[in-house]
Amino acid sequence: MKKVVIPHILMLLFLAAVLLLPKSRPLLRPAGALLIASAVIEALFLFYYLRRCKALQAKDVDGSIRTPDGEAERSRISGSCAIMTFVWAVLLVWELATSVLHLAHPVLVPAPENVFFTFREQGKAMLINVAWSMELLAAGLVIGMVLAVLLGLFCGWNPKLKAFAYPIANVLAPIPAVVFSPYLVALMPTFRSASVLVVILGVFWPQFLGTVNRIGNYGLGAHAAPAHAGHAVPDPASRPDPWHSVRPESHPYHIGSDAEFCGTDGGFPRNGVLRTEQYRVCELCACGRRHHCDRNRGHDPESSGGSGTAETDKMALAV
């Protein structure tokens, strides 16, 4: 019971900081999106917590005798409470250091109100870019997997072809697919096709090697299969497993992120630049104070109590 009280105390302190404390950082967005996100986080935590408590009561005998399954449930409950304590503590410190006390740099550490307001303001564009990324990733992943498994099966069962292709695949597999992106952009008709090909290459070589290695275990080593009518019977334990042979550097998320930097006009990278040109942050200008400048109006000396020039402005990424 005590473990669930601590995160809720931190949550109340965070909400008090958002709603009651005066703000010193300029150009803060409305806190509505932040409060909605906080409510969603709390609702998900309570749903998980009550579900685990109900499972704990069912696994303990008469609610008093502790069982191994009950101890596992207690560990899950304790872990979820610790996670929520960390989340609310981070949000509280973030709110105090930015919006309330204005200690952090407004670009490097934006206020939580501004961050969560971006999801409300640019939510539609973000969803479109997510769908764009999923389409690119799905196309490259399916094509790469199918080609890798089919060609890997063929090379694995053909010793001469394996002797030719396997050393080449060993050389090309460790090379990140993004290395080939300049050549693919030059050769392919569109940036979109070049991005898909980057995903295909990133998926193909590791899967190809994994398939060839598994096929090589048929009738060999620890997974030796019995012979039937003079032919080796495929052992299910040695079947190709393309998904689990993905290396960390060849994970579809990393490959997709690299592919989208080939020049596509949509996807996850676009979410990071939606607001790049909406605001500028002046460095030390004539007034000697740091302040924001609206891109459309340029430098506003009245907002800082002095005069300055727009030449001192630097474009900065604003969330």
C-alpha positions in Angstrom: 0.0 0.0 0.0 2.8 2.4 0.8 4.5 1.8 -2.5 1.4 3.1 -4.4 1.1 6.2 -2.3 4.5 7.6 -3.2 3.9 8.0 -7.0 0.5 9.6 -6.3 2.1 12.2 -3.9 4.5 13.1 -6.7 1.7 13.3 -9.2 -0.2 15.7 -7.0 3.0 17.8 -6.6 3.4 17.8 -10.3 -0.2 18.9 -10.9 0.2 21.6 -8.3 3.3 22.9 -10.1 1.5 23.0 -13.4 -1.7 24.6 -12.2 -0.8 26.7 -9.2 2.8 27.9 -9.4 3.6 31.1 -11.4 5.5 30.6 -14.6 8.7 32.5 -15.5 9.4 31.1 -18.9 8.0 33.1 -21.9 5.9 31.7 -24.8 4.5 28.8 -22.8 1.7 26.9 -24.5 -1.6 25.9 -22.8 -1.2 23.1 -20.3 -4.4 21.2 -21.5 -2.5 18.7 -23.6 -0.1 18.0 -20.7 -2.9 17.4 -18.3 -4.7 15.1 -20.7 -1.5 13.1 -21.1 -1.0 12.9 -17.3 -4.6 11.6 -16.9 -3.9 8.9 -19.5 -0.7 7.9 -17.8 -2.5 7.7 -14.4 -5.4 5.7 -15.9 -3.1 3.2 -17.5 -1.2 2.7 -14.2 -4.3 2.3 -12.2 -5.7 -0.2 -14.7 -2.5 -2.3 -14.5 -2.2 -1.9 -10.7 -5.8 -3.1 -10.0 -5.4 -5.9 -12.5 -2.3 -7.2 -10.8 -3.9 -6.8 -7.3 -6.8 -8.9 -8.5 -4.4 -11.6 -9.9 -2.5 -11.5 -6.6 -5.6 -12.3 -4.6 -6.4 -15.2 -6.8 -3.0 -16.7 -6.5 -2.5 -16.4 -2.8 -4.4 -19.1 -0.7 -7.2 -17.4 1.2 -5.4 -14.1 0.7 -2.9 -14.9 3.5 -0.7 -17.8 2.5 2.0 -16.5 0.1 2.8 -18.7 -2.9 5.6 -18.4 -5.5 3.1 -17.1 -8.1 1.9 -14.5 -5.6 5.5 -13.4 -5.0 5.9 -12.9 -8.8 2.8 -10.7 -8.8 4.1 -8.7 -5.9 7.3 -8.1 -7.8 5.3 -6.9 -10.8 3.3 -4.5 -8.6 6.4 -3.2 -6.9 8.1 -2.6 -10.3 5.1 -0.8 -11.7 5.0 1.5 -8.6 8.7 2.2 -8.9 8.3 3.1 -12.6 5.5 5.5 -11.9 7.5 7.1 -9.1 10.3 7.7 -11.6 8.0 9.1 -14.2 6.2 11.6 -11.9 9.6 12.6 -10.4 11.0 13.3 -13.8 7.9 15.3 -14.9 8.0 17.3 -11.6 11.7 18.2 -12.0 11.2 19.0 -15.6 8.3 21.4 -14.9 10.2 23.1 -12.1 13.4 23.5 -14.1 11.7 24.9 -17.2 8.3 26.5 -16.8 8.5 27.6 -13.1 12.2 28.5 -12.5 13.4 28.9 -16.1 16.8 27.3 -15.3 17.3 25.2 -18.5 17.9 26.4 -22.0 14.5 26.9 -23.8 15.7 24.9 -26.9 17.8 22.2 -25.3 15.2 21.6 -22.6 11.7 22.8 -23.8 8.9 23.1 -21.3 6.6 20.0 -21.0 3.6 22.2 -21.9 5.2 23.0 -25.3 6.2 19.4 -25.9 2.8 17.9 -25.3 1.1 20.8 -27.1 3.0 19.8 -30.2 1.2 16.4 -30.3 -2.1 18.3 -30.3 -1.0 20.9 -32.8 0.8 18.5 -35.2 -1.0 15.3 -34.4 -2.5 14.8 -37.8 0.8 15.4 -39.6 2.6 13.0 -37.2 0.0 10.2 -37.9 0.4 10.7 -41.6 4.2 10.4 -41.2 3.9 7.3 -39.0 1.7 5.7 -41.7 4.2 6.7 -44.3 7.0 5.1 -42.3 5.1 1.9 -41.7 4.3 1.6 -45.4 8.0 1.9 -46.3 9.2 -0.4 -43.6 6.5 -3.1 -44.4 7.4 -3.1 -48.1 11.1 -3.4 -47.5 10.8 -5.9 -44.7 8.5 -8.3 -46.6 10.5 -8.2 -49.8 13.8 -8.6 -48.0 12.5 -11.5 -45.8 11.0 -13.4 -48.7 14.1 -13.0 -50.9 16.4 -13.9 -48.0 14.5 -17.0 -47.1 14.1 -18.3 -50.7 17.6 -17.6 -51.8 19.0 -18.9 -48.5 17.1 -22.1 -48.9 18.4 -22.6 -52.4 22.0 -21.8 -51.4 21.9 -23.8 -48.3 21.0 -27.0 -50.2 23.4 -26.4 -53.1 27.0 -26.8 -51.9 28.6 -25.2 -54.9 26.3 -22.1 -54.8 26.9 -21.9 -51.0 30.7 -21.9 -51.5 30.2 -18.9 -53.9 27.6 -16.8 -52.1 28.4 -17.4 -48.5 31.8 -15.6 -48.3 30.3 -12.7 -50.2 27.4 -12.5 -47.8 29.8 -12.6 -44.8 31.6 -9.5 -46.2 28.4 -7.5 -47.0 26.3 -8.4 -44.0 28.3 -6.3 -41.4 28.2 -3.2 -43.6 25.2 -0.9 -42.6 22.7 -0.6 -45.4 22.8 3.2 -45.1 26.4 3.2 -46.5 25.0 2.3 -49.9 22.3 5.0 -49.8 24.2 7.6 -52.0 24.6 5.1 -54.7 21.0 3.9 -54.4 19.7 7.4 -54.7 21.8 7.9 -57.8 20.6 4.6 -59.4 17.0 4.4 -58.4 14.3 6.5 -60.2 12.8 8.0 -57.0 13.9 8.7 -53.4 11.1 6.5 -52.2 12.4 3.4 -54.1 15.9 4.1 -52.8 14.6 4.1 -49.3 12.7 0.8 -49.8 15.9 -0.7 -51.2 17.9 0.4 -48.2 15.4 -1.5 -46.0 15.7 -4.5 -48.3 19.4 -4.6 -48.1 19.5 -4.1 -44.4 17.1 -7.0 -43.9 18.3 -9.3 -46.6 22.0 -10.1 -45.8 21.5 -11.1 -42.1 18.4 -13.2 -42.9 20.2 -14.8 -45.8 23.1 -15.8 -43.7 20.8 -17.1 -40.9 18.8 -19.2 -43.4 21.9 -20.7 -45.0 23.4 -21.6 -41.5 20.1 -23.3 -40.4 19.8 -25.2 -43.7 23.4 -26.3 -43.2 22.3 -28.0 -39.9 20.1 -30.5 -41.8 21.6 -33.9 -41.2 24.6 -32.4 -39.4 25.8 -31.7 -35.9 23.5 -31.8 -32.9 20.3 -31.5 -35.0 21.1 -34.5 -37.2 18.0 -35.8 -38.8 17.3 -39.4 -39.7 17.6 -40.5 -43.3 14.5 -41.6 -45.1 14.8 -43.3 -48.5 18.3 -42.0 -48.9 17.5 -38.4 -48.2 17.8 -36.3 -45.1 14.5 -35.4 -43.4 14.3 -31.7 -42.5 14.5 -31.3 -38.7 11.9 -28.8 -37.4 14.5 -27.5 -34.9 16.7 -26.4 -37.7 14.0 -24.7 -39.8 14.7 -21.1 -41.0 13.8 -18.5 -38.4 14.1 -15.2 -40.2 12.7 -13.0 -37.4 14.9 -14.1 -34.5 18.1 -13.8 -36.6 17.7 -10.0 -36.8 20.8 -8.4 -35.3 20.5 -5.2 -33.2 22.0 -3.0 -35.8 19.7 -4.6 -38.4 16.5 -4.0 -36.4 13.7 -2.8 -38.7 13.4 0.4 -36.7 17.0 1.4 -37.2 16.9 0.4 -40.8 13.7 2.4 -41.4 15.2 5.5 -39.8 18.3 5.3 -42.0 16.2 4.7 -45.1 14.0 7.8 -44.5 17.1 10.1 -44.6 17.6 9.2 -48.3 15.4 12.2 -49.2 11.8 11.0 -48.6 9.3 13.7 -48.0 7.5 11.9 -45.2 8.1 9.6 -42.3 9.5 9.8 -38.8 12.3 12.3 -39.6 9.6 14.8 -40.7 8.1 14.8 -37.2 11.4 16.3 -35.9 11.4 19.2 -38.3 7.7 20.2 -38.2 8.5 23.1 -36.0 12.1 23.8 -37.0 11.3 27.1 -38.6 8.4 28.3 -36.5 10.6 29.9 -33.8 14.0 31.4 -33.4 16.0 31.9 -30.3 18.2 34.9 -30.1 21.6 34.5 -28.6 23.0 37.4 -26.5 21.9 40.5 -28.4 22.4 44.2 -27.6 20.0 44.0 -24.6 22.1 41.3 -23.0 19.2 39.0 -22.4 18.2 35.7 -23.9 14.7 35.7 -25.4 12.5 34.2 -28.1 11.8 35.8 -31.5 8.9 35.1 -33.7 10.0 34.0 -37.2 7.3 36.1 -38.9 8.0 39.3 -37.0 11.8 39.0 -36.6 13.5 40.4 -33.5 11.2 42.1 -31.0 13.3 44.5 -28.9 10.3 45.5 -26.7 10.0 41.9 -25.4 13.5 42.1 -23.8 13.6 45.8 -22.8 16.4 46.7 -25.2 17.4 46.8 -28.8 19.0 44.3 -31.0 19.5 43.1 -34.5 18.1 40.1 -36.3 21.6 39.2 -37.5 22.4 37.7 -34.1 19.5 35.3 -34.4 20.3 31.6 -35.0 17.8 29.0 -36.2 17.2 26.4 -33.5 15.1 23.3 -33.3 12.0 24.1 -31.2 9.8 21.3 -30.1 
